[in-house]
Each structure stands twice: as C-alpha cells, then as structure tokens.
Amino acid sequence: MAEVRITDAGKAFGRVQALSGVDLVVRSGALVAVLGPSGSGKTTLLRCIAGFEELDAGEIRVDGRRVAAPCTTVPPERRRIAVVPQEGALFPHLSVLDNVAYGLDRAARRSGRPAAVLDLVGLSGLQDRMPHHLSGGQQQRVAVARALAPRPSVVLLDEPFNALDAVLRAEVRRDVAQALRSDGATAILVTHDRAEALSMAEHVAVMRHGRVVQAGPPELLYHAPADPWIASFVGDSVWLTAQIDGGSARTPLGAMPLAQGTPRVPSGTARVMLRPEQILVTAPGARDAVAATVVQRRFYGHDAVLALRLPDGTPVAARILVDPAIAPPGPGDEVGLRVRGTGRAFPTSG
C-alpha cells in the first residue's frame, strides 16, 4: 500500500480539457471514491494514475515516487498499480484459482496468496470453478482477488459494479470494500453512483468539468456541500426561498437556524437547503407545524418519500420511516410539517 499524491494535474484531448488543476491526496491504506457525472474527468484521472494516459501538466506520485509528469512517465507495468475494470475480464480458459494466480511468480503461487485473497473476497471453495460457472458478482470478486494477489501499491476500480443488478451490487460492493480494508490496500474507486461512493469510501472527491470541486468524508459532502450543484448531486435536496437574518432563516417551513460553517450569505433573500429526512411529518393541525398536502408517495419498503405542496405552492419532499402497522399518508392527505436540525444557505445566484 502507498500514498497517492496528485498535484495540479492537467490533461487535454484536442480542445477538450479533461483534467484541469486536479489536486488529490489518497493516504496509504485508504479507500477513496472519485465521484462525478459522465464527462467530469474521473475516468481520465484513473487512466493517468494507471499510466494509460500521459499528463500534460502537474504530477502524480505513488509512495513518494513520481510516476507521471509532462515528458516523464513510468510505464504502467512498472507502477505496481492494479486495475479492476467495469467487467471482470477473466481468462475464460483458466480456473478461478489460476485467474487469481496469473502473473504471480512461482514463490508467490506456492505461498498460498491466491487462496488467501479468494478467502478475503468470500470465494473460498470455488477455486476450481471456471469463469462461466460463476455469477456476475462472483466474477467481479475474482477480478478484485486477482488485483490484490500481487500486493500492488494501489488498486484502481473503474465502476466495477455497473453490470450488476441493484441487490447484488450492494452485496458485492460491501464485500469488496471489506476485502480491500482487510488487505490494507490503497484503493481508488471511480463511480457516478452517489450511494456507492458515500457507502464504500471513507473519503470522497467530487469532480465536475475536470476539477475536484470538493473532497472530504462522506458526511461532510452530504451535510455541508460547498455549492448547490454538489448538494443536489450527492443527495436528494429540498430547496426553500428564505430571508436570512444573521444565523437564522425565515422560510415557508418556518424559522430555522443555519448550520455552523454555512457559506457566508448576506442578510436578505437566499436559498436554504434541507435533506428530506430533516422534514418531520406530523398530524394536521399539530402545534408549530406547517400545513401541507401530499401530492405523491414513493414506497421503498423500509422508508417512503412523500412529495408535498405547501399552501403557497412550494414543493417539499419528506423521507419517512415506514411502520408496518400504520399506513403512511397518501396523495390528497393533509399533514403537518416540522423541520429538524439546521438549514444550509446559499446565495440565490449560486
């Protein structure tokens, strides 16, 4: 495992600036997610770290060793960096164990390392299977085991769970994250899936237009986004027009305090962001509650999201836990709303 340090990285393809002044530090042994929409530069960044693309500006260091800079690059095979692609790309004619052992020297094969990493990813007992006898999730686990087997300095995961169905994706990414941490690997996950990034990584870097626009622990990005775009990209948001007065805001849902460290917004009109789970649904007419009408209900089993409309027409969303013994409110029902916690204010032009 090794620290990855990216400084002022730039990369262009013709007139398209794919990376522009990217700075990112991945500490040794950490699992970091690079999150962004299509075209944000995240895959280009991964390819530059791996050595598949050369930088036009800046540098990349792995464990203090410079591996990439303009006109100076270490070939991919000498970087000790492993890549797990979107699809496992296993050798179809080799067994699971032979796939994992591929590329290891004789001593490493005899050391029991291939079997050990198969156990890490939850596939012990399947070493003699052929790839076509495995499920998609099992094939991706084999690909991760193969990446870990030679003890690389860094493991890069390029949206490796895209081809899996939703239930299997959650299970595999949980097990893969556990395997990476158990092996002490330094890992960088590239993804456009916010749930994947927030649930797997201990540090998330959000990219937009070739830049890292905010980086930090998942909780920081979710509760203290740097701008409205990040707020909406990393989670469902409720936006309210507000009048700011010092450290509080008057909104259609009532007065509420603003979060500490919220962007400095002058007194006057602004936008306040809440997360849907901050809006508590009460009985209509409850004390200190604001009246609202349910427009739509989306049921997810363990919770539900209510689309609501306030008397002035303001749309609001509330996420509620589902009690099997009590039917949640449905379209046309009148309810009361209260706000829990603090809001985060942004200028109306932000």
C-alpha positions as CSV (number, residue, x, y, z in Angstrom):
1,M,0.0,0.0,0.0
2,A,1.2,3.5,-0.7
3,E,0.1,7.1,-0.6
4,V,-1.1,8.6,-3.9
5,R,-0.5,12.4,-4.4
6,I,-1.9,14.2,-7.4
7,T,-0.8,17.8,-7.8
8,D,-2.2,20.3,-10.4
9,A,-2.8,17.5,-12.9
10,G,-3.9,18.6,-16.4
11,K,-4.9,16.6,-19.5
12,A,-6.5,17.7,-22.7
13,F,-7.8,15.8,-25.7
14,G,-7.6,18.3,-28.5
15,R,-9.8,21.2,-27.4
16,V,-11.4,19.2,-24.6
17,Q,-9.8,19.9,-21.2
18,A,-10.4,16.6,-19.5
19,L,-8.4,17.5,-16.3
20,S,-7.7,21.0,-15.1
21,G,-5.6,21.6,-12.0
22,V,-6.6,18.4,-10.2
23,D,-5.3,18.1,-6.6
24,L,-6.0,15.0,-4.6
25,V,-4.2,13.0,-1.8
26,V,-5.1,9.4,-1.1
27,R,-3.4,8.3,2.1
28,S,-1.9,4.9,2.4
29,G,-4.4,2.2,3.1
30,A,-7.4,4.4,2.4
31,L,-10.4,3.7,0.1
32,V,-11.2,6.9,-1.8
33,A,-14.1,7.4,-4.2
34,V,-13.9,9.8,-7.1
35,L,-17.5,10.7,-7.8
36,G,-18.8,12.6,-10.8
37,P,-21.2,12.6,-13.8
38,S,-20.2,11.4,-17.2
39,G,-17.6,13.7,-18.8
40,S,-16.4,15.1,-15.4
41,G,-12.9,13.7,-15.9
42,K,-12.9,10.9,-13.3
43,T,-12.0,8.1,-15.8
44,T,-9.3,10.2,-17.4
45,L,-7.8,10.7,-13.9
46,L,-7.9,7.0,-13.2
47,R,-6.2,6.3,-16.6
48,C,-3.5,8.8,-15.8
49,I,-2.8,7.2,-12.4
50,A,-2.6,3.8,-14.1
51,G,-0.3,5.1,-16.8
52,F,-2.6,4.6,-19.7
53,E,-2.6,8.3,-20.5
54,E,0.2,10.9,-20.1
55,L,-0.3,14.1,-18.2
56,D,0.0,17.5,-19.9
57,A,0.6,19.3,-16.6
58,G,1.3,18.6,-13.0
59,E,2.4,15.3,-11.5
60,I,1.4,12.1,-9.8
61,R,3.4,10.5,-7.0
62,V,2.9,7.0,-5.6
63,D,4.6,6.4,-2.2
64,G,6.7,9.5,-2.9
65,R,7.9,8.3,-6.3
66,R,7.0,10.4,-9.3
67,V,5.3,8.2,-11.8
68,A,3.7,10.8,-14.1
69,A,4.6,14.3,-15.3
70,P,4.8,16.0,-18.7
71,C,7.5,14.3,-20.8
72,T,8.3,12.0,-17.8
73,T,6.3,8.9,-17.2
74,V,6.8,5.4,-15.7
75,P,5.4,2.7,-17.8
76,P,2.2,1.1,-16.4
77,E,3.8,-2.3,-15.8
78,R,6.4,-0.7,-13.5
79,R,4.0,1.3,-11.3
80,R,2.8,-1.6,-9.2
81,I,-0.8,-0.4,-9.8
82,A,-3.6,-2.9,-10.4
83,V,-6.8,-2.0,-12.3
84,V,-10.2,-3.7,-11.8
85,P,-12.2,-2.9,-15.0
86,Q,-16.0,-2.5,-15.3
87,E,-16.3,-6.1,-16.3
88,G,-14.0,-8.7,-14.7
89,A,-12.2,-9.6,-17.9
90,L,-11.3,-13.0,-16.6
91,F,-9.4,-15.5,-18.7
92,P,-12.2,-17.9,-19.8
93,H,-9.9,-21.0,-20.2
94,L,-8.4,-20.7,-16.7
95,S,-9.9,-21.7,-13.4
96,V,-10.7,-19.2,-10.6
97,L,-7.5,-20.0,-8.8
98,D,-5.4,-19.8,-12.0
99,N,-7.0,-16.5,-12.9
100,V,-6.0,-15.1,-9.5
101,A,-2.5,-16.6,-9.7
102,Y,-1.9,-15.3,-13.2
103,G,1.1,-13.1,-13.2
104,L,2.5,-14.2,-9.9
105,D,5.9,-15.8,-9.7
106,R,6.4,-19.4,-8.5
107,A,7.2,-18.4,-4.9
108,A,4.0,-16.3,-4.6
109,R,1.9,-19.0,-6.0
110,R,3.3,-21.5,-3.5
111,S,2.9,-19.1,-0.6
112,G,-0.9,-19.6,-0.6
113,R,-1.5,-16.0,-1.5
114,P,-4.1,-16.8,-4.3
115,A,-6.2,-18.9,-1.9
116,A,-5.9,-16.2,0.8
117,V,-7.3,-13.4,-1.4
118,L,-10.1,-15.6,-2.6
119,D,-11.0,-16.1,1.0
120,L,-10.9,-12.3,1.5
121,V,-13.5,-11.8,-1.2
122,G,-15.7,-14.6,0.1
123,L,-14.9,-17.2,-2.7
124,S,-13.0,-19.9,-0.7
125,G,-14.1,-23.3,-2.1
126,L,-14.7,-22.0,-5.6
127,Q,-11.1,-22.1,-6.7
128,D,-11.6,-24.9,-9.2
129,R,-14.7,-23.3,-10.9
130,M,-14.4,-21.9,-14.4
131,P,-15.5,-18.3,-15.0
132,H,-18.6,-19.2,-17.0
133,H,-19.8,-21.2,-14.0
134,L,-19.8,-18.0,-11.8
135,S,-22.4,-15.3,-11.4
136,G,-21.6,-11.8,-12.4
137,G,-21.0,-10.8,-8.8
138,Q,-18.6,-13.7,-8.3
139,Q,-16.7,-12.8,-11.4
140,Q,-16.1,-9.3,-10.1
141,R,-14.9,-10.7,-6.8
142,V,-12.4,-12.9,-8.7
143,A,-11.2,-9.7,-10.6
144,V,-10.7,-8.0,-7.2
145,A,-8.8,-11.0,-5.8
146,R,-6.6,-11.1,-8.9
147,A,-5.8,-7.4,-8.5
148,L,-4.9,-7.9,-4.8
149,A,-2.9,-11.1,-5.3
150,P,0.5,-9.4,-6.2
151,R,0.2,-6.9,-3.3
152,P,0.1,-3.8,-5.6
153,S,0.9,-0.3,-4.3
154,V,-2.6,0.9,-5.4
155,V,-5.8,-0.7,-6.6
156,L,-7.9,1.3,-9.1
157,L,-11.6,0.3,-9.5
158,D,-13.2,1.6,-12.7
159,E,-17.0,1.5,-12.0
160,P,-16.7,-2.3,-11.4
161,F,-20.3,-2.8,-10.2
162,N,-22.2,-1.3,-13.1
163,A,-23.2,-4.5,-14.8
164,L,-24.7,-6.0,-11.6
165,D,-28.4,-5.7,-10.5
166,A,-29.2,-3.4,-7.6
167,V,-29.4,-6.1,-4.9
168,L,-26.3,-7.9,-5.9
169,R,-24.4,-4.6,-6.4
170,A,-25.0,-3.6,-2.8
171,E,-23.8,-7.0,-1.5
172,V,-20.7,-7.2,-3.8
173,R,-19.5,-3.6,-3.1
174,R,-19.9,-4.2,0.7
175,D,-17.7,-7.4,0.5
176,V,-15.2,-5.8,-1.8
177,A,-14.8,-2.8,0.5
178,Q,-14.2,-5.2,3.4
179,A,-11.7,-7.2,1.4
180,L,-9.7,-4.1,0.4
181,R,-9.6,-2.9,4.0
182,S,-8.7,-6.3,5.4
183,D,-5.8,-6.5,3.0
184,G,-4.7,-2.9,3.8
185,A,-4.9,-1.9,0.2
186,T,-4.8,1.7,-1.0
187,A,-7.8,1.9,-3.4
188,I,-9.4,4.5,-5.6
189,L,-12.9,3.8,-6.8
190,V,-14.3,5.7,-9.8
191,T,-18.1,5.9,-9.9
192,H,-21.0,8.1,-10.9
193,D,-23.2,6.4,-8.2
194,R,-23.5,8.6,-5.2
195,A,-24.8,5.7,-2.9
196,E,-21.8,3.6,-3.9
197,A,-19.4,6.4,-3.2
198,L,-20.9,7.5,0.1
199,S,-21.3,4.0,1.5
200,M,-18.0,2.4,0.4
201,A,-15.4,5.1,0.8
202,E,-14.0,6.9,3.8
203,H,-13.1,9.9,1.6
204,V,-14.9,11.2,-1.5
205,A,-13.7,13.6,-4.1
206,V,-16.4,15.1,-6.3
207,M,-15.4,16.1,-9.9
208,R,-17.0,18.5,-12.3
209,H,-15.7,19.8,-15.6
210,G,-12.2,18.3,-15.0
211,R,-11.8,19.6,-11.5
212,V,-12.1,18.3,-7.9
213,V,-14.7,20.7,-6.6
214,Q,-15.0,19.3,-3.1
215,A,-13.3,16.5,-1.2
216,G,-13.8,15.1,2.3
217,P,-15.5,12.4,4.4
218,P,-18.9,11.3,3.0
219,E,-20.7,13.0,5.9
220,L,-19.1,16.4,5.1
221,L,-20.2,16.2,1.5
222,Y,-23.7,15.2,2.4
223,H,-24.3,17.7,5.2
224,A,-22.0,20.5,4.2
225,P,-21.8,20.7,0.4
226,A,-19.7,23.5,-1.0
227,D,-22.3,24.7,-3.5
228,P,-25.9,23.9,-4.7
229,W,-24.7,21.6,-7.5
230,I,-22.8,19.4,-5.1
231,A,-25.7,19.4,-2.7
232,S,-28.1,18.1,-5.3
233,F,-25.5,15.7,-6.9
234,V,-24.6,13.8,-3.7
235,G,-28.2,13.6,-2.3
236,D,-31.9,14.4,-2.5
237,S,-32.4,18.1,-1.6
238,V,-35.2,20.3,-0.6
239,W,-34.8,24.0,-1.6
240,L,-36.6,26.8,0.1
241,T,-36.6,30.6,-0.6
242,A,-35.5,32.3,2.6
243,Q,-34.9,35.6,4.3
244,I,-31.6,35.5,6.1
245,D,-31.1,37.4,9.3
246,G,-27.7,36.6,10.9
247,G,-27.6,33.0,11.8
248,S,-31.2,32.1,11.1
249,A,-33.5,31.9,8.1
250,R,-37.3,32.5,7.7
251,T,-38.7,30.0,5.2
252,P,-42.1,28.7,4.1
253,L,-41.5,25.9,6.7
254,G,-40.9,28.4,9.4
255,A,-37.8,29.9,11.0
256,M,-34.8,27.7,11.4
257,P,-31.1,28.1,12.5
258,L,-28.4,27.9,9.9
259,A,-25.6,25.3,10.1
260,Q,-22.3,26.4,11.5
261,G,-19.8,26.8,8.8
262,T,-22.5,27.5,6.2
263,P,-21.3,29.7,3.3
264,R,-21.3,33.4,4.2
265,V,-24.6,34.7,2.9
266,P,-25.5,38.4,3.5
267,S,-28.8,39.3,5.0
268,G,-31.7,39.2,2.5
269,T,-33.1,36.7,0.1
270,A,-31.2,33.4,-0.2
271,R,-31.8,29.7,-0.9
272,V,-31.8,27.2,2.0
273,M,-31.1,23.5,1.6
274,L,-32.6,20.7,3.7
275,R,-32.4,17.0,3.3
276,P,-35.8,15.2,3.0
277,E,-35.2,13.2,6.3
278,Q,-35.0,16.6,8.1
279,I,-38.7,17.2,7.5
280,L,-40.8,15.5,10.1
281,V,-44.4,14.6,9.1
282,T,-47.0,15.1,11.9
283,A,-50.8,15.1,12.2
284,P,-52.6,18.0,10.5
285,G,-53.0,21.0,12.8
286,A,-50.2,19.9,15.2
287,R,-48.7,22.6,17.3
288,D,-45.9,24.6,15.5
289,A,-46.4,22.5,12.3
290,V,-46.9,24.0,8.8
291,A,-49.8,22.6,6.8
292,A,-49.1,20.6,3.7
293,T,-50.8,18.4,1.2
294,V,-49.4,15.0,0.0
295,V,-49.1,15.0,-3.8
296,Q,-47.3,11.7,-4.3
297,R,-45.9,8.8,-2.3
298,R,-43.0,6.7,-3.4
299,F,-42.7,3.5,-1.3
300,Y,-39.3,1.8,-0.9
301,G,-40.1,-0.8,1.8
302,H,-38.1,0.4,4.8
303,D,-38.9,4.0,4.0
304,A,-41.1,6.2,1.8
305,V,-40.6,9.6,0.2
306,L,-43.6,12.0,0.2
307,A,-43.9,14.8,-2.4
308,L,-45.8,17.6,-0.7
309,R,-47.1,21.0,-1.5
310,L,-47.3,23.9,0.9
311,P,-50.2,26.4,0.9
312,D,-48.1,28.9,-1.1
313,G,-47.4,26.3,-3.7
314,T,-43.8,25.5,-2.5
315,P,-42.9,21.9,-3.3
316,V,-41.3,19.9,-0.5
317,A,-40.1,16.3,-0.1
318,A,-40.0,14.3,3.2
319,R,-38.4,10.9,3.8
320,I,-40.2,8.9,6.5
321,L,-39.7,5.5,8.1
322,V,-42.4,3.0,7.3
323,D,-44.3,1.4,10.3
324,P,-45.9,-1.8,9.0
325,A,-48.8,-1.3,11.4
326,I,-49.6,2.3,10.2
327,A,-50.3,3.2,6.6
328,P,-48.2,6.2,5.6
329,P,-50.0,9.3,4.2
330,G,-51.1,9.1,0.6
331,P,-52.0,11.6,-2.2
332,G,-54.6,14.1,-1.1
333,D,-53.9,13.7,2.6
334,E,-53.4,16.8,4.8
335,V,-50.4,16.6,7.1
336,G,-48.3,18.9,9.3
337,L,-44.6,19.5,8.8
338,R,-41.8,20.4,11.1
339,V,-38.0,20.9,10.4
340,R,-35.4,19.0,12.4
341,G,-31.9,20.4,12.6
342,T,-30.3,23.3,10.7
343,G,-30.5,24.5,7.1
344,R,-27.6,25.4,4.8
345,A,-27.9,28.7,3.0
346,F,-26.6,29.6,-0.4
347,P,-26.8,32.9,-2.4
348,T,-29.8,33.0,-4.8
349,S,-27.3,33.3,-7.7
350,G,-25.3,30.2,-6.6
